[in-house]
Amino acid sequence: MVVTTIEKINLFNQITKTQVRADVILGDCLNVLKKLPDNSVDLIVTSPPYADQRKSTYGGINPDKYVEWFLPISKELLRVLKPKGTFVLNIKEKIVSGERHTYVMELIIEMRKQGWFWTEEFIWHKKNCFPGKWPNRFRDSWERLLQFNKQKDFNMYQEEVMVPMGDWAKTRLKNLSETDKRRDNSRVGSGFGKNVSKWVGRELAYPTNVLVMATESSNKKHSAVFPKELPSWFIKLFTKPGDVVLDPFLGSGTTSIVSFQADRNSIGIEIDEQYHKLAIENINEYTK
């Protein structure tokens, strides 16, 4: 049994001249979460072990048992999340006997019954994915990022993640038709209209829900590390400086590191003593 220990790291950002704290907790996240106050976290962003993955590290969870295993955890996450907070879950299906297992879809359904509001689904496109082929499929180059909330009204700062307009603006906006100059209703009956002329002169646009990022390759000491850009993007989108970010499956400390860089406080929970120590080392190293 893992004994719960807490490492409280006070960090000072020399660039922004702000003080934040990173709590790195060793223990089973289900037990640790029960000790956190209600409505105390602004954002939860995490990547738990996928079904039957990381057996040598975390033991692996059978896909048929995954929903049963995760629901008690998501219940506590629902409790500690603030009313206008957001939960981003990075997860991926598994192939079982040549067929995609449905545990992710089953989990979504059961979490909705639990009280979660399934707001959005982002796709992480791994742009540096290695090529591969199996007898009846190709290699996956994407993973799910499921966004859950407590309610329809939640904190979201869309301007923080805007992207350059791109070359299309130089051609598409060069010669506008009369239709482009008014609010033209969708021809597919979606109810959404557009006025293309409003984008003339703008340098930034809102991104899509497909995030194109390379997989992490610099950290060789942990078996499953997502890129710093991934939690960083959601931290910018759903929180403001001084907010609290929680990662109940902290791993090597990535979420805590990028939280510090963005002037956010963080709470990270890790069950493996070796990785708990590694997370502390990485946080101290990256936040000097």
LUMLUMKE-614406 format. One record per residue (C-alpha): x, y, z; residue number from 1. Coordinates in Angstrom, 3 decimals. Layout:
N
<rec east="X" north="Y" up="Z" num="NUM"/>
...
//
This chain:
288
<rec east="0.000" north="0.000" up="0.000" num="1"/>
<rec east="1.349" north="3.419" up="-0.967" num="2"/>
<rec east="1.610" north="5.876" up="1.913" num="3"/>
<rec east="0.327" north="9.318" up="0.981" num="4"/>
<rec east="2.998" north="12.021" up="1.181" num="5"/>
<rec east="2.789" north="15.609" up="-0.036" num="6"/>
<rec east="5.629" north="17.678" up="-1.425" num="7"/>
<rec east="4.651" north="21.352" up="-1.424" num="8"/>
<rec east="6.876" north="23.282" up="-3.812" num="9"/>
<rec east="6.736" north="27.086" up="-3.687" num="10"/>
<rec east="7.785" north="28.521" up="-7.048" num="11"/>
<rec east="8.625" north="32.061" up="-8.121" num="12"/>
<rec east="8.370" north="32.999" up="-11.792" num="13"/>
<rec east="11.269" north="35.351" up="-12.495" num="14"/>
<rec east="9.657" north="36.588" up="-15.710" num="15"/>
<rec east="6.191" north="37.475" up="-14.421" num="16"/>
<rec east="7.330" north="38.054" up="-10.819" num="17"/>
<rec east="4.534" north="35.887" up="-9.444" num="18"/>
<rec east="4.453" north="33.201" up="-6.757" num="19"/>
<rec east="2.633" north="29.914" up="-7.330" num="20"/>
<rec east="2.597" north="26.537" up="-5.617" num="21"/>
<rec east="2.859" north="22.990" up="-6.898" num="22"/>
<rec east="1.609" north="20.223" up="-4.601" num="23"/>
<rec east="3.017" north="16.851" up="-5.682" num="24"/>
<rec east="1.229" north="14.064" up="-3.825" num="25"/>
<rec east="2.283" north="10.428" up="-3.620" num="26"/>
<rec east="-0.730" north="8.149" up="-3.275" num="27"/>
<rec east="-3.738" north="6.515" up="-4.904" num="28"/>
<rec east="-5.669" north="9.352" up="-6.561" num="29"/>
<rec east="-9.035" north="8.003" up="-5.373" num="30"/>
<rec east="-7.933" north="8.196" up="-1.737" num="31"/>
<rec east="-6.192" north="11.536" up="-2.157" num="32"/>
<rec east="-9.114" north="13.151" up="-3.990" num="33"/>
<rec east="-11.436" north="12.352" up="-1.082" num="34"/>
<rec east="-9.322" north="14.682" up="1.072" num="35"/>
<rec east="-9.556" north="17.664" up="-1.312" num="36"/>
<rec east="-12.238" north="20.318" up="-0.625" num="37"/>
<rec east="-15.425" north="20.594" up="-2.682" num="38"/>
<rec east="-15.370" north="23.067" up="-5.595" num="39"/>
<rec east="-11.657" north="23.816" up="-5.194" num="40"/>
<rec east="-10.183" north="23.138" up="-8.652" num="41"/>
<rec east="-10.532" north="25.255" up="-11.819" num="42"/>
<rec east="-9.241" north="22.741" up="-14.371" num="43"/>
<rec east="-8.581" north="19.006" up="-14.389" num="44"/>
<rec east="-6.407" north="17.824" up="-17.257" num="45"/>
<rec east="-5.023" north="14.304" up="-17.218" num="46"/>
<rec east="-4.150" north="11.169" up="-19.128" num="47"/>
<rec east="-4.857" north="8.047" up="-17.043" num="48"/>
<rec east="-3.490" north="4.629" up="-18.006" num="49"/>
<rec east="-5.416" north="3.350" up="-21.018" num="50"/>
<rec east="-7.011" north="-0.096" up="-20.888" num="51"/>
<rec east="-4.417" north="-2.881" up="-20.678" num="52"/>
<rec east="-1.617" north="-0.332" up="-21.122" num="53"/>
<rec east="1.446" north="0.347" up="-18.901" num="54"/>
<rec east="1.100" north="-3.048" up="-17.184" num="55"/>
<rec east="4.700" north="-2.980" up="-15.987" num="56"/>
<rec east="4.140" north="0.429" up="-14.396" num="57"/>
<rec east="0.529" north="0.625" up="-13.237" num="58"/>
<rec east="-0.679" north="-2.966" up="-13.538" num="59"/>
<rec east="-3.054" north="-2.381" up="-16.449" num="60"/>
<rec east="-6.859" north="-2.198" up="-16.354" num="61"/>
<rec east="-8.884" north="-4.690" up="-18.360" num="62"/>
<rec east="-11.095" north="-2.832" up="-20.880" num="63"/>
<rec east="-14.160" north="-4.708" up="-19.596" num="64"/>
<rec east="-13.407" north="-3.343" up="-16.104" num="65"/>
<rec east="-12.253" north="0.140" up="-17.093" num="66"/>
<rec east="-15.556" north="1.984" up="-16.579" num="67"/>
<rec east="-16.052" north="0.306" up="-13.215" num="68"/>
<rec east="-12.520" north="1.346" up="-12.214" num="69"/>
<rec east="-12.776" north="4.959" up="-13.381" num="70"/>
<rec east="-16.264" north="5.976" up="-12.208" num="71"/>
<rec east="-15.354" north="6.285" up="-8.495" num="72"/>
<rec east="-12.477" north="8.557" up="-9.546" num="73"/>
<rec east="-14.645" north="10.693" up="-11.841" num="74"/>
<rec east="-17.190" north="11.005" up="-9.015" num="75"/>
<rec east="-14.549" north="12.624" up="-6.809" num="76"/>
<rec east="-13.335" north="14.789" up="-9.697" num="77"/>
<rec east="-16.894" north="16.050" up="-10.155" num="78"/>
<rec east="-17.004" north="17.000" up="-6.489" num="79"/>
<rec east="-13.694" north="18.901" up="-6.371" num="80"/>
<rec east="-14.223" north="20.772" up="-9.664" num="81"/>
<rec east="-15.599" north="24.300" up="-9.383" num="82"/>
<rec east="-19.069" north="24.954" up="-10.897" num="83"/>
<rec east="-17.519" north="26.779" up="-13.877" num="84"/>
<rec east="-14.481" north="24.518" up="-14.128" num="85"/>
<rec east="-13.531" north="22.042" up="-16.872" num="86"/>
<rec east="-12.298" north="18.444" up="-16.987" num="87"/>
<rec east="-10.192" north="17.382" up="-20.001" num="88"/>
<rec east="-9.644" north="13.618" up="-20.292" num="89"/>
<rec east="-7.015" north="12.249" up="-22.696" num="90"/>
<rec east="-7.999" north="8.670" up="-23.521" num="91"/>
<rec east="-7.830" north="6.149" up="-26.346" num="92"/>
<rec east="-9.652" north="3.006" up="-27.447" num="93"/>
<rec east="-8.063" north="-0.438" up="-27.523" num="94"/>
<rec east="-8.229" north="-3.179" up="-30.126" num="95"/>
<rec east="-9.516" north="-6.465" up="-28.678" num="96"/>
<rec east="-9.723" north="-9.565" up="-30.906" num="97"/>
<rec east="-9.485" north="-7.419" up="-34.035" num="98"/>
<rec east="-12.287" north="-5.058" up="-32.962" num="99"/>
<rec east="-12.239" north="-1.648" up="-31.311" num="100"/>
<rec east="-13.427" north="-1.954" up="-27.733" num="101"/>
<rec east="-16.273" north="0.346" up="-26.692" num="102"/>
<rec east="-15.032" north="1.194" up="-23.193" num="103"/>
<rec east="-14.455" north="4.873" up="-24.041" num="104"/>
<rec east="-18.005" north="5.312" up="-25.335" num="105"/>
<rec east="-19.360" north="3.375" up="-22.376" num="106"/>
<rec east="-17.404" north="5.643" up="-20.039" num="107"/>
<rec east="-18.861" north="8.770" up="-21.647" num="108"/>
<rec east="-22.397" north="7.437" up="-21.213" num="109"/>
<rec east="-21.852" north="6.480" up="-17.578" num="110"/>
<rec east="-20.166" north="9.791" up="-16.727" num="111"/>
<rec east="-23.178" north="11.643" up="-18.144" num="112"/>
<rec east="-25.386" north="9.573" up="-15.850" num="113"/>
<rec east="-23.048" north="10.536" up="-13.030" num="114"/>
<rec east="-23.811" north="14.204" up="-13.614" num="115"/>
<rec east="-21.128" north="15.284" up="-16.057" num="116"/>
<rec east="-21.985" north="17.511" up="-19.023" num="117"/>
<rec east="-20.123" north="16.234" up="-22.123" num="118"/>
<rec east="-19.387" north="19.549" up="-23.827" num="119"/>
<rec east="-16.862" north="18.820" up="-26.546" num="120"/>
<rec east="-14.398" north="16.360" up="-28.017" num="121"/>
<rec east="-10.987" north="17.495" up="-29.205" num="122"/>
<rec east="-8.720" north="15.397" up="-31.395" num="123"/>
<rec east="-4.978" north="15.287" up="-30.799" num="124"/>
<rec east="-3.346" north="14.607" up="-34.176" num="125"/>
<rec east="0.176" north="13.285" up="-33.624" num="126"/>
<rec east="2.059" north="14.834" up="-36.500" num="127"/>
<rec east="5.226" north="12.781" up="-35.908" num="128"/>
<rec east="3.488" north="9.400" up="-35.605" num="129"/>
<rec east="5.586" north="6.508" up="-36.924" num="130"/>
<rec east="4.178" north="4.661" up="-39.951" num="131"/>
<rec east="2.679" north="1.235" up="-39.430" num="132"/>
<rec east="0.259" north="-1.356" up="-40.789" num="133"/>
<rec east="-1.634" north="-4.321" up="-39.374" num="134"/>
<rec east="-3.541" north="-7.010" up="-41.330" num="135"/>
<rec east="-6.857" north="-5.177" up="-41.015" num="136"/>
<rec east="-6.031" north="-1.567" up="-40.099" num="137"/>
<rec east="-3.453" north="1.237" up="-40.146" num="138"/>
<rec east="-1.606" north="2.838" up="-37.274" num="139"/>
<rec east="-3.518" north="5.356" up="-35.134" num="140"/>
<rec east="-2.181" north="8.904" up="-35.369" num="141"/>
<rec east="-4.728" north="10.534" up="-33.060" num="142"/>
<rec east="-6.168" north="10.409" up="-29.554" num="143"/>
<rec east="-9.303" north="11.742" up="-27.902" num="144"/>
<rec east="-9.457" north="14.701" up="-25.547" num="145"/>
<rec east="-12.892" north="14.677" up="-23.951" num="146"/>
<rec east="-14.149" north="17.896" up="-22.390" num="147"/>
<rec east="-16.562" north="17.556" up="-19.483" num="148"/>
<rec east="-18.178" north="20.293" up="-17.384" num="149"/>
<rec east="-20.652" north="20.558" up="-14.542" num="150"/>
<rec east="-22.941" north="22.849" up="-16.536" num="151"/>
<rec east="-23.329" north="24.672" up="-19.840" num="152"/>
<rec east="-21.903" north="27.889" up="-18.393" num="153"/>
<rec east="-18.166" north="27.505" up="-17.779" num="154"/>
<rec east="-15.012" north="29.630" up="-17.900" num="155"/>
<rec east="-13.437" north="29.762" up="-21.345" num="156"/>
<rec east="-10.891" north="32.250" up="-22.694" num="157"/>
<rec east="-10.943" north="31.595" up="-26.440" num="158"/>
<rec east="-8.820" north="34.609" up="-27.369" num="159"/>
<rec east="-5.856" north="33.048" up="-25.561" num="160"/>
<rec east="-5.514" north="30.239" up="-28.127" num="161"/>
<rec east="-6.146" north="32.110" up="-31.374" num="162"/>
<rec east="-3.953" north="31.235" up="-34.364" num="163"/>
<rec east="-2.652" north="33.139" up="-37.429" num="164"/>
<rec east="-5.220" north="33.553" up="-40.189" num="165"/>
<rec east="-3.127" north="31.633" up="-42.695" num="166"/>
<rec east="-2.597" north="31.944" up="-46.441" num="167"/>
<rec east="-6.272" north="31.294" up="-47.211" num="168"/>
<rec east="-7.054" north="34.826" up="-46.060" num="169"/>
<rec east="-4.870" north="36.256" up="-48.823" num="170"/>
<rec east="-6.885" north="34.474" up="-51.513" num="171"/>
<rec east="-10.359" north="33.878" up="-50.049" num="172"/>
<rec east="-10.735" north="37.434" up="-48.749" num="173"/>
<rec east="-9.181" north="39.128" up="-51.776" num="174"/>
<rec east="-12.315" north="39.258" up="-53.927" num="175"/>
<rec east="-15.537" north="39.164" up="-51.906" num="176"/>
<rec east="-18.890" north="38.443" up="-53.495" num="177"/>
<rec east="-22.108" north="40.169" up="-52.480" num="178"/>
<rec east="-23.020" north="37.075" up="-50.488" num="179"/>
<rec east="-19.748" north="37.337" up="-48.560" num="180"/>
<rec east="-20.678" north="40.851" up="-47.434" num="181"/>
<rec east="-23.837" north="39.855" up="-45.583" num="182"/>
<rec east="-24.802" north="37.229" up="-43.046" num="183"/>
<rec east="-25.428" north="34.271" up="-45.321" num="184"/>
<rec east="-27.369" north="31.391" up="-43.798" num="185"/>
<rec east="-25.931" north="27.903" up="-44.067" num="186"/>
<rec east="-27.072" north="25.974" up="-47.128" num="187"/>
<rec east="-27.114" north="22.707" up="-45.156" num="188"/>
<rec east="-29.754" north="24.003" up="-42.779" num="189"/>
<rec east="-27.549" north="24.070" up="-39.687" num="190"/>
<rec east="-28.914" north="27.439" up="-38.596" num="191"/>
<rec east="-25.488" north="29.053" up="-38.510" num="192"/>
<rec east="-24.818" north="32.046" up="-40.724" num="193"/>
<rec east="-21.578" north="33.755" up="-41.666" num="194"/>
<rec east="-20.341" north="37.117" up="-42.855" num="195"/>
<rec east="-16.991" north="36.464" up="-44.528" num="196"/>
<rec east="-16.187" north="40.155" up="-44.895" num="197"/>
<rec east="-15.792" north="40.498" up="-41.107" num="198"/>
<rec east="-12.495" north="38.594" up="-41.342" num="199"/>
<rec east="-10.886" north="41.157" up="-43.669" num="200"/>
<rec east="-7.893" north="42.745" up="-41.955" num="201"/>
<rec east="-7.776" north="40.297" up="-39.083" num="202"/>
<rec east="-4.498" north="38.602" up="-38.232" num="203"/>
<rec east="-5.826" north="35.932" up="-35.865" num="204"/>
<rec east="-8.615" north="33.349" up="-36.079" num="205"/>
<rec east="-10.143" north="30.863" up="-33.667" num="206"/>
<rec east="-8.678" north="27.345" up="-33.921" num="207"/>
<rec east="-10.536" north="24.137" up="-34.716" num="208"/>
<rec east="-11.006" north="21.264" up="-32.287" num="209"/>
<rec east="-8.183" north="19.316" up="-33.967" num="210"/>
<rec east="-4.854" north="19.930" up="-32.213" num="211"/>
<rec east="-1.802" north="19.088" up="-34.314" num="212"/>
<rec east="1.105" north="18.387" up="-31.979" num="213"/>
<rec east="4.089" north="16.071" up="-31.961" num="214"/>
<rec east="4.370" north="13.367" up="-29.331" num="215"/>
<rec east="6.832" north="13.912" up="-26.509" num="216"/>
<rec east="10.285" north="12.561" up="-27.262" num="217"/>
<rec east="12.587" north="14.362" up="-24.822" num="218"/>
<rec east="11.556" north="12.563" up="-21.628" num="219"/>
<rec east="12.837" north="8.973" up="-21.676" num="220"/>
<rec east="12.307" north="8.264" up="-17.968" num="221"/>
<rec east="8.524" north="7.731" up="-18.129" num="222"/>
<rec east="6.609" north="5.260" up="-20.278" num="223"/>
<rec east="3.802" north="7.643" up="-21.290" num="224"/>
<rec east="4.469" north="11.377" up="-21.545" num="225"/>
<rec east="2.211" north="13.753" up="-23.402" num="226"/>
<rec east="3.776" north="16.900" up="-24.919" num="227"/>
<rec east="3.888" north="20.035" up="-22.776" num="228"/>
<rec east="1.917" north="21.873" up="-25.471" num="229"/>
<rec east="-1.121" north="19.672" up="-24.804" num="230"/>
<rec east="-1.941" north="20.623" up="-21.176" num="231"/>
<rec east="-0.574" north="24.111" up="-21.826" num="232"/>
<rec east="-3.172" north="24.719" up="-24.558" num="233"/>
<rec east="-6.065" north="23.758" up="-22.288" num="234"/>
<rec east="-4.642" north="25.700" up="-19.356" num="235"/>
<rec east="-4.646" north="28.849" up="-21.486" num="236"/>
<rec east="-8.142" north="28.116" up="-22.799" num="237"/>
<rec east="-9.908" north="27.302" up="-19.528" num="238"/>
<rec east="-8.018" north="29.122" up="-16.738" num="239"/>
<rec east="-6.498" north="32.438" up="-15.790" num="240"/>
<rec east="-3.362" north="33.226" up="-13.725" num="241"/>
<rec east="-3.712" north="32.135" up="-10.117" num="242"/>
<rec east="-6.203" north="29.352" up="-10.839" num="243"/>
<rec east="-5.703" north="25.768" up="-9.668" num="244"/>
<rec east="-4.940" north="22.952" up="-12.130" num="245"/>
<rec east="-5.255" north="19.303" up="-11.074" num="246"/>
<rec east="-3.690" north="16.225" up="-12.670" num="247"/>
<rec east="-4.671" north="13.057" up="-10.743" num="248"/>
<rec east="-2.291" north="10.944" up="-12.870" num="249"/>
<rec east="0.737" north="13.233" up="-12.814" num="250"/>
<rec east="3.391" north="10.870" up="-14.175" num="251"/>
<rec east="6.637" north="12.773" up="-14.689" num="252"/>
<rec east="5.177" north="16.171" up="-13.753" num="253"/>
<rec east="4.374" north="17.725" up="-17.145" num="254"/>
<rec east="1.091" north="19.354" up="-16.072" num="255"/>
<rec east="2.672" north="20.909" up="-12.976" num="256"/>
<rec east="5.552" north="22.296" up="-15.018" num="257"/>
<rec east="3.387" north="24.018" up="-17.627" num="258"/>
<rec east="1.021" north="25.247" up="-14.891" num="259"/>
<rec east="3.954" north="27.047" up="-13.274" num="260"/>
<rec east="5.008" north="28.513" up="-16.613" num="261"/>
<rec east="1.490" north="29.903" up="-17.009" num="262"/>
<rec east="1.330" north="31.274" up="-13.425" num="263"/>
<rec east="-1.200" north="28.686" up="-12.283" num="264"/>
<rec east="-1.128" north="26.720" up="-9.039" num="265"/>
<rec east="-1.162" north="22.961" up="-9.449" num="266"/>
<rec east="-1.982" north="19.726" up="-7.655" num="267"/>
<rec east="-0.483" north="16.533" up="-9.015" num="268"/>
<rec east="-1.175" north="13.021" up="-7.742" num="269"/>
<rec east="1.039" north="10.052" up="-8.625" num="270"/>
<rec east="0.733" north="6.498" up="-7.264" num="271"/>
<rec east="4.183" north="5.273" up="-8.299" num="272"/>
<rec east="6.911" north="6.273" up="-5.856" num="273"/>
<rec east="9.605" north="6.327" up="-8.549" num="274"/>
<rec east="7.602" north="8.668" up="-10.798" num="275"/>
<rec east="6.559" north="10.820" up="-7.843" num="276"/>
<rec east="10.255" north="11.411" up="-7.179" num="277"/>
<rec east="10.882" north="11.996" up="-10.905" num="278"/>
<rec east="8.053" north="14.558" up="-11.053" num="279"/>
<rec east="9.576" north="16.521" up="-8.174" num="280"/>
<rec east="12.994" north="16.439" up="-9.853" num="281"/>
<rec east="11.543" north="17.592" up="-13.178" num="282"/>
<rec east="9.535" north="20.404" up="-11.599" num="283"/>
<rec east="12.587" north="21.695" up="-9.729" num="284"/>
<rec east="14.711" north="21.408" up="-12.885" num="285"/>
<rec east="12.283" north="23.105" up="-15.301" num="286"/>
<rec east="11.279" north="25.886" up="-12.892" num="287"/>
<rec east="14.704" north="27.126" up="-11.852" num="288"/>
//
